[in-house]
Every structure is written in structure tokens, then in C-alpha cells.
Amino acid sequence: MNHPRSDTRRVIVVTDGDRVAARALDLAAKRTGCSFVAQSRGNPTRMSGVELVRCVQEAPHDPVIVMLDDNGDPAEASGESALRVLSAHPSVEIAAILAVASHTSGVRGTPVDFSVDRNGRRVERAVDKEGRETGSYLVAGDTVDALSGLDVPLIVGIGDIGKMGGLDAPARGAPVTTCAIEWVLMELAWRAGRRDLTPEDRRPQRHTLRGIQSSRRWRG
């Protein structure tokens, strides 16, 4: 799905910035055919919104995965600032956001369209940091409050990327994160008219589910 650089680029924003999450997203991007802006990693986000737009425009193909993180510091708000630049830029379309849960207190949370749990399953409510489904439709995390007021077509909750008790370890191929990206791509395709796909019923690719099962055996 290559585009001339003058075209609008489709972006998947991930509200996390740490090194382990970056390794997991790099693997997931390669396995799902996405581009990944590795330079966007940072706790908090170090790049400006203008710099991120430039990186997105230079990415080889869509969708482009970008990391944004405020590191739980509302005074810093660098991730939020960069997010608003991305959302307002005419050459960028934020197609979806992976809202990463954490144990951050004192946040409002943001509503999700659905979540992906620690087993790679699509669930209707939010999940916690460990990837377990909660009783709420609001996911709470370091950066997710920055999503309020944004016109984003799809927000998907997920646990702590690259971790979740070892189930999403990069050494195991980051299977939960890969499942989440696959669920996002299926949902976007279905909304675009691919009625041969039914996201609620169809499972992601088998290799990701095998990776989760392998992680369980690894953990004992």
C-alpha cells in the first residue's frame, strides 16, 4: 500500500514510549506489513510534532506506527503536544490509536471501541496494565487522557506492550501486540467496506496465537 509522499499518510498512534514497547512494536510492524517510526520512542516523547510528521512522510508505506508518551507528567505534555500536531496536519490521518493501560492514578481515562486482552482476544471493555479485561469501558494510562477531544475513528485498549507478565515478550515475537495491530487492520478494512471480513468473529493470524501459547509454556 505504497503512497507518494504528497498523499495523506495513515498513522496508528501508540500511547507508550519505552524501549521494550518499541522492540515489540518493531516486531509487530514487520509481521503485519506496517511501517514503524523507531525514532518516536522516548519517556517522555523527545521529538516535536513537526519532526514526527517528517518521519511519517518519509516512512516507506502505510499504515505508519508512531509512539507517543507523556510519562505520566501532565506538566511535560510533550506526547500530547506532538499528538495534536499530528492530528491537525493535512498530510497525516490518524486512523487508529492503541491506548496503553497503566497503573497511573488520578486520570480520567478514555473510552475504547474495543480492547485486545493478554490472550490476543478482542474484548468489548477496557483492559488493565496486565491485559486483563476490566468492568469499565475506560482505559487508564499515562498518556490516554490526551486523547480526549480528538476526532479519531478507532481507539483500541491494550495492556503494557511487550510485557503483560511475559505473554507479550519481544523474545517471543510480541504476539499480543501483533494480534492488536491485526485486529486494528481488520476493523479498519471492515469499516472501509470489506464486508467479507467480520472482525468480531474472525481470529487474527495463527502465528500470533501460537506465540501467545508458547509464551504460556515458557512462563510455566
CYANA upper distance limits for C-alpha pairs under 8 A (distance plus 0.5 A):
  1 MET  CA     61 HIS  CA      6.62
  1 MET  CA     62 ASP  CA      6.61
  2 ASN  CA     60 PRO  CA      7.55
  2 ASN  CA     61 HIS  CA      5.31
  2 ASN  CA     62 ASP  CA      7.07
  3 HIS  CA      7 ASP  CA      6.75
  3 HIS  CA      9 ARG  CA      8.19
  3 HIS  CA     61 HIS  CA      7.02
  3 HIS  CA     62 ASP  CA      8.01
  5 ARG  CA      9 ARG  CA      8.44
  5 ARG  CA     57 GLN  CA      6.34
  5 ARG  CA     58 GLU  CA      7.64
  6 SER  CA     91 SER  CA      7.79
  7 ASP  CA     91 SER  CA      6.98
  8 THR  CA     90 PRO  CA      7.67
  8 THR  CA     91 SER  CA      4.84
  8 THR  CA     92 VAL  CA      5.74
  8 THR  CA     93 GLU  CA      6.94
  9 ARG  CA     56 VAL  CA      7.69
  9 ARG  CA     57 GLN  CA      7.35
  9 ARG  CA     62 ASP  CA      6.98
  9 ARG  CA     63 PRO  CA      7.76
  9 ARG  CA     64 VAL  CA      8.07
  9 ARG  CA     91 SER  CA      6.59
  9 ARG  CA     92 VAL  CA      5.37
  9 ARG  CA     93 GLU  CA      6.41
 10 ARG  CA     62 ASP  CA      6.32
 10 ARG  CA     63 PRO  CA      5.55
 10 ARG  CA     64 VAL  CA      6.78
 10 ARG  CA     92 VAL  CA      6.65
 10 ARG  CA     93 GLU  CA      5.35
 10 ARG  CA     94 ILE  CA      6.40
 10 ARG  CA     95 ALA  CA      6.28
 11 VAL  CA     56 VAL  CA      8.34
 11 VAL  CA     62 ASP  CA      7.76
 11 VAL  CA     63 PRO  CA      5.85
 11 VAL  CA     64 VAL  CA      5.16
 11 VAL  CA     65 ILE  CA      6.35
 11 VAL  CA     66 VAL  CA      7.52
 11 VAL  CA     92 VAL  CA      7.49
 11 VAL  CA     93 GLU  CA      6.52
 11 VAL  CA     94 ILE  CA      5.27
 11 VAL  CA     95 ALA  CA      6.09
 11 VAL  CA     96 ALA  CA      7.48
 12 ILE  CA     63 PRO  CA      7.13
 12 ILE  CA     64 VAL  CA      6.48
 12 ILE  CA     65 ILE  CA      5.27
 12 ILE  CA     66 VAL  CA      6.78
 12 ILE  CA     94 ILE  CA      6.61
 12 ILE  CA     95 ALA  CA      6.38
 12 ILE  CA     96 ALA  CA      5.43
 12 ILE  CA     97 ILE  CA      6.00
 12 ILE  CA     98 LEU  CA      7.77
 13 VAL  CA     65 ILE  CA      6.41
 13 VAL  CA     66 VAL  CA      5.46
 13 VAL  CA     67 MET  CA      6.41
 13 VAL  CA     68 LEU  CA      7.50
 13 VAL  CA     94 ILE  CA      7.59
 13 VAL  CA     96 ALA  CA      6.97
 13 VAL  CA     97 ILE  CA      5.15
 13 VAL  CA     98 LEU  CA      6.67
 14 VAL  CA     65 ILE  CA      7.67
 14 VAL  CA     66 VAL  CA      6.58
 14 VAL  CA     67 MET  CA      5.29
 14 VAL  CA     68 LEU  CA      6.64
 14 VAL  CA     97 ILE  CA      6.29
 14 VAL  CA     98 LEU  CA      5.22
 14 VAL  CA     99 ALA  CA      6.77
 14 VAL  CA    100 VAL  CA      7.63
 15 THR  CA     67 MET  CA      6.46
 15 THR  CA     68 LEU  CA      5.49
 15 THR  CA     69 ASP  CA      6.00
 15 THR  CA     97 ILE  CA      8.11
 15 THR  CA     98 LEU  CA      6.95
 15 THR  CA     99 ALA  CA      5.99
 15 THR  CA    100 VAL  CA      6.11
 15 THR  CA    142 ASP  CA      8.36
 15 THR  CA    143 THR  CA      6.34
 15 THR  CA    144 VAL  CA      7.14
 16 ASP  CA     21 ALA  CA      7.43
 16 ASP  CA     41 ARG  CA      8.49
 16 ASP  CA     43 ASN  CA      8.49
 16 ASP  CA     67 MET  CA      6.25
 16 ASP  CA     68 LEU  CA      6.15
 16 ASP  CA     69 ASP  CA      5.49
 16 ASP  CA    100 VAL  CA      6.96
 16 ASP  CA    143 THR  CA      8.08
 16 ASP  CA    161 ILE  CA      8.37
 17 GLY  CA     21 ALA  CA      7.14
 17 GLY  CA     22 ALA  CA      7.28
 17 GLY  CA     40 SER  CA      7.89
 17 GLY  CA     41 ARG  CA      5.19
 17 GLY  CA     42 GLY  CA      5.19
 17 GLY  CA     43 ASN  CA      5.92
 17 GLY  CA     44 PRO  CA      7.36
 17 GLY  CA     45 THR  CA      7.29
 17 GLY  CA     67 MET  CA      6.09
 17 GLY  CA     68 LEU  CA      6.39
 17 GLY  CA     69 ASP  CA      5.69
 18 ASP  CA     22 ALA  CA      6.78
 18 ASP  CA     41 ARG  CA      6.82
 18 ASP  CA     42 GLY  CA      6.35
 18 ASP  CA     43 ASN  CA      6.50
 19 ARG  CA     23 ARG  CA      6.87
 19 ARG  CA     41 ARG  CA      7.50
 19 ARG  CA     42 GLY  CA      8.13
 20 VAL  CA     24 ALA  CA      6.83
 20 VAL  CA    161 ILE  CA      8.01
 20 VAL  CA    162 GLY  CA      6.13
 20 VAL  CA    163 LYS  CA      8.25
 20 VAL  CA    170 PRO  CA      7.91
 21 ALA  CA     25 LEU  CA      6.58
 21 ALA  CA    160 ASP  CA      8.37
 21 ALA  CA    161 ILE  CA      5.55
 21 ALA  CA    162 GLY  CA      5.53
 21 ALA  CA    163 LYS  CA      8.48
 22 ALA  CA     26 ASP  CA      6.55
 22 ALA  CA     38 ALA  CA      7.37
 22 ALA  CA     41 ARG  CA      6.90
 22 ALA  CA     67 MET  CA      8.38
 23 ARG  CA     27 LEU  CA      6.90
 23 ARG  CA    162 GLY  CA      7.97
 23 ARG  CA    170 PRO  CA      6.76
 24 ALA  CA     28 ALA  CA      6.68
 24 ALA  CA    161 ILE  CA      7.35
 24 ALA  CA    162 GLY  CA      5.70
 24 ALA  CA    168 ASP  CA      8.20
 24 ALA  CA    169 ALA  CA      7.76
 24 ALA  CA    170 PRO  CA      5.60
 24 ALA  CA    173 GLY  CA      7.72
 24 ALA  CA    174 ALA  CA      5.62
 24 ALA  CA    177 THR  CA      7.30
 25 LEU  CA     29 ALA  CA      6.38
 25 LEU  CA     36 PHE  CA      7.87
 25 LEU  CA     65 ILE  CA      8.42
 25 LEU  CA    174 ALA  CA      8.22
 25 LEU  CA    177 THR  CA      7.38
 25 LEU  CA    178 THR  CA      8.23
 26 ASP  CA     30 LYS  CA      6.88
 26 ASP  CA     36 PHE  CA      6.67
 26 ASP  CA     38 ALA  CA      7.93
 27 LEU  CA     31 ARG  CA      6.80
 27 LEU  CA    170 PRO  CA      7.91
 27 LEU  CA    173 GLY  CA      6.96
 27 LEU  CA    174 ALA  CA      7.27
 27 LEU  CA    178 THR  CA      8.21
 28 ALA  CA     32 THR  CA      6.60
 28 ALA  CA    173 GLY  CA      8.18
 28 ALA  CA    174 ALA  CA      7.19
 28 ALA  CA    175 PRO  CA      8.19
 28 ALA  CA    177 THR  CA      6.79
 28 ALA  CA    178 THR  CA      5.00
 28 ALA  CA    181 ILE  CA      7.66
 29 ALA  CA     33 GLY  CA      6.36
 29 ALA  CA     34 CYS  CA      5.10
 29 ALA  CA     35 SER  CA      6.44
 29 ALA  CA     36 PHE  CA      6.63
 29 ALA  CA     65 ILE  CA      7.94
 29 ALA  CA    178 THR  CA      8.08
 29 ALA  CA    181 ILE  CA      8.44
 30 LYS  CA     34 CYS  CA      6.81
 30 LYS  CA     35 SER  CA      7.93
 31 ARG  CA    178 THR  CA      7.69
 32 THR  CA    178 THR  CA      7.69
 32 THR  CA    181 ILE  CA      7.72
 32 THR  CA    182 GLU  CA      7.20
 34 CYS  CA     61 HIS  CA      7.49
 34 CYS  CA     62 ASP  CA      6.59
 34 CYS  CA     63 PRO  CA      5.80
 34 CYS  CA     64 VAL  CA      6.39
 34 CYS  CA     65 ILE  CA      7.47
 35 SER  CA     59 ALA  CA      6.81
 35 SER  CA     60 PRO  CA      7.16
 35 SER  CA     61 HIS  CA      6.53
 35 SER  CA     62 ASP  CA      6.84
 35 SER  CA     63 PRO  CA      6.77
 35 SER  CA     64 VAL  CA      5.14
 35 SER  CA     65 ILE  CA      6.54
 36 PHE  CA     59 ALA  CA      8.14
 36 PHE  CA     64 VAL  CA      6.14
 36 PHE  CA     65 ILE  CA      5.20
 36 PHE  CA     66 VAL  CA      6.92
 37 VAL  CA     55 CYS  CA      7.21
 37 VAL  CA     56 VAL  CA      7.55
 37 VAL  CA     59 ALA  CA      7.86
 37 VAL  CA     64 VAL  CA      7.62
 37 VAL  CA     65 ILE  CA      6.69
 37 VAL  CA     66 VAL  CA      6.01
 37 VAL  CA     67 MET  CA      8.14
 38 ALA  CA     66 VAL  CA      8.21
 39 GLN  CA     47 MET  CA      8.39
 40 SER  CA     45 THR  CA      7.29
 40 SER  CA     46 ARG  CA      7.93
 40 SER  CA     47 MET  CA      7.04
 40 SER  CA     52 LEU  CA      7.53
 40 SER  CA     66 VAL  CA      6.58
 40 SER  CA     67 MET  CA      5.79
 40 SER  CA     68 LEU  CA      7.33
 41 ARG  CA     45 THR  CA      7.06
 41 ARG  CA     46 ARG  CA      8.22
 41 ARG  CA     67 MET  CA      6.35
 41 ARG  CA     68 LEU  CA      7.80
 42 GLY  CA     46 ARG  CA      6.36
 42 GLY  CA     68 LEU  CA      8.22
 42 GLY  CA     69 ASP  CA      7.43
 43 ASN  CA     69 ASP  CA      6.48
 43 ASN  CA     70 ASP  CA      7.25
 43 ASN  CA     71 ASN  CA      5.85
 44 PRO  CA     68 LEU  CA      8.19
 44 PRO  CA     69 ASP  CA      5.55
 44 PRO  CA     70 ASP  CA      5.30
 44 PRO  CA     71 ASN  CA      5.45
 44 PRO  CA     76 GLU  CA      8.36
 44 PRO  CA     78 SER  CA      7.23
 44 PRO  CA     79 GLY  CA      7.24
 45 THR  CA     67 MET  CA      8.41
 45 THR  CA     68 LEU  CA      6.21
 45 THR  CA     69 ASP  CA      5.71
 45 THR  CA     70 ASP  CA      6.95
 45 THR  CA     78 SER  CA      6.35
 45 THR  CA     79 GLY  CA      5.79
 46 ARG  CA     78 SER  CA      7.84
 47 MET  CA     51 GLU  CA      6.49
 47 MET  CA     52 LEU  CA      6.91
 47 MET  CA     82 ALA  CA      8.21
 48 SER  CA     52 LEU  CA      6.79
 48 SER  CA     78 SER  CA      8.12
 48 SER  CA     81 SER  CA      8.36
 48 SER  CA     82 ALA  CA      6.19
 49 GLY  CA     53 VAL  CA      6.69
 49 GLY  CA     81 SER  CA      7.39
 49 GLY  CA     82 ALA  CA      4.36
 49 GLY  CA     83 LEU  CA      7.29
 49 GLY  CA     84 ARG  CA      8.21
 49 GLY  CA     85 VAL  CA      5.66
 49 GLY  CA     86 LEU  CA      6.67
 50 VAL  CA     54 ARG  CA      6.89
 50 VAL  CA     82 ALA  CA      8.14
 50 VAL  CA     85 VAL  CA      7.53
 50 VAL  CA     86 LEU  CA      8.39
 51 GLU  CA     55 CYS  CA      6.89
 52 LEU  CA     56 VAL  CA      6.66
 52 LEU  CA     82 ALA  CA      8.06
 52 LEU  CA     86 LEU  CA      8.13
 53 VAL  CA     57 GLN  CA      6.66
 53 VAL  CA     86 LEU  CA      6.89
 53 VAL  CA     89 HIS  CA      8.34
 53 VAL  CA     92 VAL  CA      7.92
 54 ARG  CA     58 GLU  CA      6.80
 55 CYS  CA     59 ALA  CA      6.76
 56 VAL  CA     64 VAL  CA      7.09
 56 VAL  CA     92 VAL  CA      8.50
 57 GLN  CA     91 SER  CA      8.41
 59 ALA  CA     64 VAL  CA      7.44
 68 LEU  CA     79 GLY  CA      5.42
 68 LEU  CA     80 GLU  CA      8.14
 68 LEU  CA     82 ALA  CA      8.07
 68 LEU  CA     83 LEU  CA      7.67
 68 LEU  CA    143 THR  CA      8.27
 69 ASP  CA     78 SER  CA      7.95
 69 ASP  CA     79 GLY  CA      5.27
 69 ASP  CA     80 GLU  CA      8.19
 69 ASP  CA    142 ASP  CA      7.78
 69 ASP  CA    143 THR  CA      6.29
 70 ASP  CA     74 PRO  CA      7.60
 70 ASP  CA     76 GLU  CA      7.12
 70 ASP  CA     77 ALA  CA      5.83
 70 ASP  CA     78 SER  CA      6.40
 70 ASP  CA     79 GLY  CA      5.35
 70 ASP  CA     80 GLU  CA      7.34
 70 ASP  CA    142 ASP  CA      6.89
 70 ASP  CA    143 THR  CA      5.92
 71 ASN  CA    142 ASP  CA      6.30
 71 ASN  CA    143 THR  CA      7.58
 72 GLY  CA    104 THR  CA      7.54
 72 GLY  CA    141 GLY  CA      8.35
 72 GLY  CA    142 ASP  CA      4.82
 72 GLY  CA    143 THR  CA      7.04
 73 ASP  CA     77 ALA  CA      7.10
 73 ASP  CA    142 ASP  CA      8.24
 77 ALA  CA     81 SER  CA      6.65
 78 SER  CA     82 ALA  CA      6.68
 79 GLY  CA     83 LEU  CA      6.53
 79 GLY  CA    143 THR  CA      7.80
 80 GLU  CA     84 ARG  CA      6.77
 80 GLU  CA    143 THR  CA      7.83
 80 GLU  CA    146 ALA  CA      5.92
 80 GLU  CA    147 LEU  CA      8.47
 81 SER  CA     85 VAL  CA      6.96
 82 ALA  CA     86 LEU  CA      6.76
 83 LEU  CA     87 SER  CA      6.64
 84 ARG  CA     88 ALA  CA      6.61
 85 VAL  CA     89 HIS  CA      6.55
 86 LEU  CA     92 VAL  CA      6.86
 86 LEU  CA     93 GLU  CA      8.40
 86 LEU  CA     94 ILE  CA      8.08
 87 SER  CA     92 VAL  CA      7.38
 87 SER  CA     93 GLU  CA      7.27
 87 SER  CA     94 ILE  CA      6.76
 87 SER  CA    150 LEU  CA      8.13
 88 ALA  CA     92 VAL  CA      8.28
 89 HIS  CA     93 GLU  CA      8.46
 94 ILE  CA    152 VAL  CA      6.99
 95 ALA  CA    152 VAL  CA      7.25
 95 ALA  CA    153 PRO  CA      6.85
 95 ALA  CA    154 LEU  CA      7.28
 95 ALA  CA    188 LEU  CA      8.38
 96 ALA  CA    152 VAL  CA      6.95
 96 ALA  CA    153 PRO  CA      6.82
 96 ALA  CA    154 LEU  CA      5.16
 96 ALA  CA    155 ILE  CA      6.27
 96 ALA  CA    156 VAL  CA      8.11
 96 ALA  CA    184 VAL  CA      7.83
 97 ILE  CA    152 VAL  CA      8.07
 97 ILE  CA    154 LEU  CA      6.86
 97 ILE  CA    155 ILE  CA      5.33
 97 ILE  CA    156 VAL  CA      6.72
 98 LEU  CA    155 ILE  CA      6.57
 98 LEU  CA    156 VAL  CA      5.47
 98 LEU  CA    157 GLY  CA      6.33
 98 LEU  CA    158 ILE  CA      7.16
 99 ALA  CA    139 VAL  CA      7.63
 99 ALA  CA    141 GLY  CA      8.10
 99 ALA  CA    144 VAL  CA      6.53
 99 ALA  CA    155 ILE  CA      7.14
 99 ALA  CA    156 VAL  CA      6.38
 99 ALA  CA    157 GLY  CA      5.28
 99 ALA  CA    158 ILE  CA      6.67
100 VAL  CA    129 LYS  CA      8.05
100 VAL  CA    139 VAL  CA      8.15
100 VAL  CA    140 ALA  CA      8.31
100 VAL  CA    141 GLY  CA      6.63
100 VAL  CA    144 VAL  CA      7.84
100 VAL  CA    157 GLY  CA      6.53
100 VAL  CA    158 ILE  CA      5.60
100 VAL  CA    159 GLY  CA      6.13
100 VAL  CA    160 ASP  CA      6.61
100 VAL  CA    161 ILE  CA      7.73
101 ALA  CA    127 VAL  CA      7.39
101 ALA  CA    128 ASP  CA      5.95
101 ALA  CA    129 LYS  CA      5.27
101 ALA  CA    139 VAL  CA      6.45
101 ALA  CA    140 ALA  CA      5.83
101 ALA  CA    141 GLY  CA      5.02
101 ALA  CA    142 ASP  CA      8.13
101 ALA  CA    157 GLY  CA      7.55
101 ALA  CA    158 ILE  CA      6.68
101 ALA  CA    159 GLY  CA      5.62
101 ALA  CA    160 ASP  CA      6.64
102 SER  CA    128 ASP  CA      7.14
102 SER  CA    129 LYS  CA      5.17
102 SER  CA    140 ALA  CA      6.76
102 SER  CA    141 GLY  CA      4.99
102 SER  CA    142 ASP  CA      7.02
102 SER  CA    159 GLY  CA      7.83
102 SER  CA    160 ASP  CA      7.23
103 HIS  CA    128 ASP  CA      8.31
103 HIS  CA    129 LYS  CA      7.03
103 HIS  CA    140 ALA  CA      7.92
103 HIS  CA    141 GLY  CA      7.18
104 THR  CA    140 ALA  CA      7.46
104 THR  CA    141 GLY  CA      6.15
104 THR  CA    142 ASP  CA      6.47
107 VAL  CA    140 ALA  CA      7.03
107 VAL  CA    141 GLY  CA      7.85
107 VAL  CA    145 ASP  CA      7.29
108 ARG  CA    140 ALA  CA      7.46
108 ARG  CA    145 ASP  CA      6.89
109 GLY  CA    138 LEU  CA      5.74
109 GLY  CA    139 VAL  CA      5.66
109 GLY  CA    140 ALA  CA      4.78
109 GLY  CA    141 GLY  CA      7.35
109 GLY  CA    144 VAL  CA      6.79
109 GLY  CA    145 ASP  CA      6.12
110 THR  CA    137 TYR  CA      8.49
110 THR  CA    138 LEU  CA      5.38
110 THR  CA    139 VAL  CA      5.99
110 THR  CA    140 ALA  CA      7.26
110 THR  CA    144 VAL  CA      6.68
110 THR  CA    145 ASP  CA      6.61
110 THR  CA    147 LEU  CA      7.48
110 THR  CA    148 SER  CA      7.28
111 PRO  CA    126 ALA  CA      8.33
111 PRO  CA    137 TYR  CA      5.97
111 PRO  CA    138 LEU  CA      4.82
111 PRO  CA    139 VAL  CA      6.87
111 PRO  CA    155 ILE  CA      8.15
112 VAL  CA    125 ARG  CA      7.75
112 VAL  CA    126 ALA  CA      7.06
112 VAL  CA    137 TYR  CA      6.61
112 VAL  CA    138 LEU  CA      6.78
112 VAL  CA    139 VAL  CA      7.39
112 VAL  CA    154 LEU  CA      8.31
112 VAL  CA    155 ILE  CA      5.61
112 VAL  CA    156 VAL  CA      5.93
112 VAL  CA    157 GLY  CA      6.56
113 ASP  CA    124 GLU  CA      7.71
113 ASP  CA    154 LEU  CA      6.86
113 ASP  CA    155 ILE  CA      6.06
113 ASP  CA    156 VAL  CA      6.37
114 PHE  CA    122 ARG  CA      7.33
114 PHE  CA    123 VAL  CA      6.37
114 PHE  CA    124 GLU  CA      5.10
114 PHE  CA    125 ARG  CA      6.39
114 PHE  CA    126 ALA  CA      7.37
114 PHE  CA    155 ILE  CA      7.81
114 PHE  CA    156 VAL  CA      5.80
114 PHE  CA    157 GLY  CA      6.91
115 SER  CA    122 ARG  CA      6.27
115 SER  CA    123 VAL  CA      5.75
115 SER  CA    124 GLU  CA      6.65
115 SER  CA    125 ARG  CA      6.75
115 SER  CA    126 ALA  CA      6.13
115 SER  CA    127 VAL  CA      7.00
115 SER  CA    156 VAL  CA      5.48
115 SER  CA    157 GLY  CA      4.65
115 SER  CA    158 ILE  CA      6.29
116 VAL  CA    120 GLY  CA      6.20
116 VAL  CA    121 ARG  CA      5.87
116 VAL  CA    122 ARG  CA      5.14
116 VAL  CA    123 VAL  CA      6.45
116 VAL  CA    127 VAL  CA      8.04
116 VAL  CA    131 GLY  CA      8.00
116 VAL  CA    156 VAL  CA      7.79
116 VAL  CA    157 GLY  CA      6.78
116 VAL  CA    158 ILE  CA      5.93
116 VAL  CA    159 GLY  CA      8.47
116 VAL  CA    176 VAL  CA      8.25
116 VAL  CA    179 CYS  CA      8.21
116 VAL  CA    180 ALA  CA      6.33
117 ASP  CA    121 ARG  CA      5.97
117 ASP  CA    122 ARG  CA      7.08
117 ASP  CA    123 VAL  CA      7.25
117 ASP  CA    127 VAL  CA      6.93
117 ASP  CA    131 GLY  CA      5.25
117 ASP  CA    132 ARG  CA      6.22
117 ASP  CA    133 GLU  CA      6.89
117 ASP  CA    158 ILE  CA      6.92
117 ASP  CA    159 GLY  CA      7.53
117 ASP  CA    176 VAL  CA      8.17
118 ARG  CA    130 GLU  CA      7.46
118 ARG  CA    131 GLY  CA      4.94
118 ARG  CA    132 ARG  CA      6.74
118 ARG  CA    159 GLY  CA      7.57
118 ARG  CA    164 MET  CA      7.14
118 ARG  CA    167 LEU  CA      7.37
118 ARG  CA    168 ASP  CA      8.23
118 ARG  CA    176 VAL  CA      6.75
119 ASN  CA    167 LEU  CA      8.46
119 ASN  CA    176 VAL  CA      7.26
119 ASN  CA    209 LEU  CA      8.30
119 ASN  CA    212 ILE  CA      7.11
120 GLY  CA    175 PRO  CA      7.99
120 GLY  CA    176 VAL  CA      5.57
120 GLY  CA    177 THR  CA      8.49
120 GLY  CA    179 CYS  CA      6.01
120 GLY  CA    180 ALA  CA      7.41
120 GLY  CA    208 THR  CA      8.49
120 GLY  CA    209 LEU  CA      7.35
120 GLY  CA    212 ILE  CA      8.06
121 ARG  CA    179 CYS  CA      8.46
121 ARG  CA    203 ARG  CA      8.41
122 ARG  CA    183 TRP  CA      8.05
122 ARG  CA    200 GLU  CA      7.84
123 VAL  CA    133 GLU  CA      7.67
124 GLU  CA    137 TYR  CA      8.17
125 ARG  CA    133 GLU  CA      6.87
125 ARG  CA    134 THR  CA      6.95
125 ARG  CA    135 GLY  CA      7.21
125 ARG  CA    136 SER  CA      6.42
125 ARG  CA    137 TYR  CA      5.14
125 ARG  CA    138 LEU  CA      8.07
126 ALA  CA    133 GLU  CA      6.31
126 ALA  CA    134 THR  CA      6.14
126 ALA  CA    135 GLY  CA      7.87
126 ALA  CA    136 SER  CA      6.35
126 ALA  CA    137 TYR  CA      5.40
126 ALA  CA    138 LEU  CA      6.18
126 ALA  CA    139 VAL  CA      5.65
126 ALA  CA    157 GLY  CA      6.32
126 ALA  CA    158 ILE  CA      8.27
127 VAL  CA    131 GLY  CA      5.74
127 VAL  CA    132 ARG  CA      5.55
127 VAL  CA    133 GLU  CA      4.67
127 VAL  CA    134 THR  CA      5.77
127 VAL  CA    139 VAL  CA      6.99
127 VAL  CA    157 GLY  CA      6.82
127 VAL  CA    158 ILE  CA      6.65
127 VAL  CA    159 GLY  CA      6.76
128 ASP  CA    132 ARG  CA      5.98
128 ASP  CA    133 GLU  CA      7.01
128 ASP  CA    134 THR  CA      7.02
128 ASP  CA    139 VAL  CA      7.70
128 ASP  CA    140 ALA  CA      8.14
128 ASP  CA    158 ILE  CA      8.09
128 ASP  CA    159 GLY  CA      6.23
129 LYS  CA    158 ILE  CA      8.17
129 LYS  CA    159 GLY  CA      4.87
129 LYS  CA    160 ASP  CA      5.57
129 LYS  CA    164 MET  CA      7.54
130 GLU  CA    159 GLY  CA      5.82
130 GLU  CA    160 ASP  CA      6.82
130 GLU  CA    163 LYS  CA      8.40
130 GLU  CA    164 MET  CA      5.10
130 GLU  CA    165 GLY  CA      7.32
131 GLY  CA    158 ILE  CA      6.66
131 GLY  CA    159 GLY  CA      4.58
131 GLY  CA    160 ASP  CA      7.53
131 GLY  CA    164 MET  CA      6.68
132 ARG  CA    159 GLY  CA      8.05
139 VAL  CA    144 VAL  CA      8.03
139 VAL  CA    157 GLY  CA      6.83
140 ALA  CA    144 VAL  CA      7.04
140 ALA  CA    145 ASP  CA      8.29
141 GLY  CA    145 ASP  CA      8.01
143 THR  CA    147 LEU  CA      8.27
144 VAL  CA    148 SER  CA      8.37
156 VAL  CA    184 VAL  CA      8.07
158 ILE  CA    180 ALA  CA      8.02
159 GLY  CA    164 MET  CA      7.00
160 ASP  CA    164 MET  CA      6.26
161 ILE  CA    168 ASP  CA      7.28
161 ILE  CA    176 VAL  CA      8.44
161 ILE  CA    177 THR  CA      6.90
162 GLY  CA    166 GLY  CA      8.12
162 GLY  CA    167 LEU  CA      8.44
162 GLY  CA    168 ASP  CA      5.21
162 GLY  CA    169 ALA  CA      5.30
162 GLY  CA    170 PRO  CA      6.38
162 GLY  CA    174 ALA  CA      6.45
162 GLY  CA    177 THR  CA      7.75
163 LYS  CA    167 LEU  CA      6.97
163 LYS  CA    168 ASP  CA      5.59
163 LYS  CA    169 ALA  CA      5.89
164 MET  CA    168 ASP  CA      6.48
164 MET  CA    169 ALA  CA      8.39
166 GLY  CA    215 SER  CA      7.22
166 GLY  CA    219 ARG  CA      7.56
167 LEU  CA    172 ARG  CA      8.35
167 LEU  CA    174 ALA  CA      8.22
167 LEU  CA    175 PRO  CA      8.05
167 LEU  CA    176 VAL  CA      7.68
167 LEU  CA    212 ILE  CA      6.43
167 LEU  CA    215 SER  CA      5.66
167 LEU  CA    216 ARG  CA      7.04
168 ASP  CA    172 ARG  CA      7.38
168 ASP  CA    173 GLY  CA      7.89
168 ASP  CA    174 ALA  CA      4.96
168 ASP  CA    175 PRO  CA      6.07
168 ASP  CA    176 VAL  CA      5.78
168 ASP  CA    177 THR  CA      7.28
168 ASP  CA    212 ILE  CA      7.72
168 ASP  CA    215 SER  CA      8.06
169 ALA  CA    173 GLY  CA      7.19
169 ALA  CA    174 ALA  CA      5.71
169 ALA  CA    175 PRO  CA      8.33
169 ALA  CA    215 SER  CA      8.35
170 PRO  CA    174 ALA  CA      5.10
172 ARG  CA    211 GLY  CA      6.75
172 ARG  CA    212 ILE  CA      8.40
172 ARG  CA    214 SER  CA      8.09
172 ARG  CA    215 SER  CA      6.91
173 GLY  CA    211 GLY  CA      7.24
174 ALA  CA    178 THR  CA      6.69
174 ALA  CA    211 GLY  CA      8.21
175 PRO  CA    179 CYS  CA      6.56
175 PRO  CA    208 THR  CA      5.23
175 PRO  CA    209 LEU  CA      7.24
175 PRO  CA    211 GLY  CA      5.85
175 PRO  CA    212 ILE  CA      6.16
176 VAL  CA    180 ALA  CA      6.71
176 VAL  CA    208 THR  CA      7.66
176 VAL  CA    212 ILE  CA      7.37
177 THR  CA    181 ILE  CA      6.83
178 THR  CA    182 GLU  CA      6.73
178 THR  CA    208 THR  CA      6.99
179 CYS  CA    183 TRP  CA      6.60
179 CYS  CA    204 PRO  CA      6.51
179 CYS  CA    205 GLN  CA      8.06
179 CYS  CA    208 THR  CA      6.60
179 CYS  CA    209 LEU  CA      8.18
180 ALA  CA    184 VAL  CA      6.71
181 ILE  CA    185 LEU  CA      6.69
182 GLU  CA    186 MET  CA      6.61
182 GLU  CA    204 PRO  CA      6.63
182 GLU  CA    205 GLN  CA      8.22
183 TRP  CA    187 GLU  CA      6.61
183 TRP  CA    199 PRO  CA      7.58
183 TRP  CA    204 PRO  CA      7.15
184 VAL  CA    188 LEU  CA      6.68
185 LEU  CA    189 ALA  CA      6.60
186 MET  CA    190 TRP  CA      6.58
186 MET  CA    197 LEU  CA      7.66
186 MET  CA    199 PRO  CA      6.46
187 GLU  CA    191 ARG  CA      6.66
187 GLU  CA    199 PRO  CA      6.22
188 LEU  CA    192 ALA  CA      6.65
189 ALA  CA    193 GLY  CA      7.07
189 ALA  CA    194 ARG  CA      6.01
189 ALA  CA    197 LEU  CA      8.27
190 TRP  CA    194 ARG  CA      5.02
190 TRP  CA    195 ARG  CA      6.28
190 TRP  CA    196 ASP  CA      8.33
190 TRP  CA    197 LEU  CA      6.39
190 TRP  CA    198 THR  CA      7.40
190 TRP  CA    199 PRO  CA      7.61
197 LEU  CA    202 ARG  CA      7.81
198 THR  CA    202 ARG  CA      6.42
199 PRO  CA    203 ARG  CA      8.25
204 PRO  CA    208 THR  CA      7.75
204 PRO  CA    209 LEU  CA      8.06
205 GLN  CA    209 LEU  CA      7.57
206 ARG  CA    210 ARG  CA      6.63
207 HIS  CA    211 GLY  CA      6.71
208 THR  CA    212 ILE  CA      7.03
209 LEU  CA    213 GLN  CA      6.87
210 ARG  CA    214 SER  CA      6.57
211 GLY  CA    215 SER  CA      6.66
212 ILE  CA    216 ARG  CA      6.92
213 GLN  CA    217 ARG  CA      7.06
214 SER  CA    218 TRP  CA      6.65
215 SER  CA    219 ARG  CA      6.67
216 ARG  CA    220 GLY  CA      6.78
